[in-house]
Structure formats: C-alpha cells, structure tokens
C-alpha cells in the first residue's frame, strides 16, 4: 500500500476518529464487545498519526450500527492478508465508485464495492 498505510497520512484520509469507549457508546455495547468486533473484523482500528491508541473511523458507524456490508468487506481484505490499516486506507480513498467505498457502503451501494475489493484482494 502507499505511505498512508504506515500512518503518516491515514489521519488525512479519515476526518473523524473514535476511541473504543466512544464506539461502545455509539453502538450501545461494552468496550470489550468493541474489542471483539475489531478482532473478528466487524470493525477496523488503527493508530492515526499523532494520536495515542487504536481508534475506529467514525464513518464506520451509522444510526447506532456498524455500516451494512463493512464486516464482509473487512473479511475479504483480512483473508487476503491485509491488515486494518491497509483496509482503512482503501475504504477511505476515492475509488471512482463514484466517491470513496465507505460512502458507497453508507448509501447502500455495497455490491460494486465488494466486487472491486474481491478483484483487488485476490
């Protein structure tokens, strides 16, 4: 991946980050459940440049739930050997869908995102 994958520019791609306690509050679950969700690839977390600790992009949560299609997309990437940083970079980079994959997921246009991810990952 590009230099964003090492964290120097990842913060520039994602405008709002949440710590695990904020994620737990928005989802109505415990912090331990957030940890499990990250481990099981329902959410992705990374340490943005200049910040302490892993955080989750706020756009991955919509209306008190994980954005539809995100867990499946993250599983595709992890099965292909990608880490969370690489997945976040791709999800938040404009991919001519039109727009970023995260925006397409949030607008319930996930089919094309998944097709592109499958082609890219394998």
PyMOL commands that set and color helices and strands:
alter all, ss='L'
color gray80, all
select helices_A, chain A and resi 3-6+10-13+20-27+31-39+58-60+70-79+84-91+101-106+110-121
alter helices_A, ss='H'
color red, helices_A
select strands_A, chain A and resi 17-18+56-57+61-62+65-66
alter strands_A, ss='S'
color yellow, strands_A
deselect
rebuild
show_as cartoon
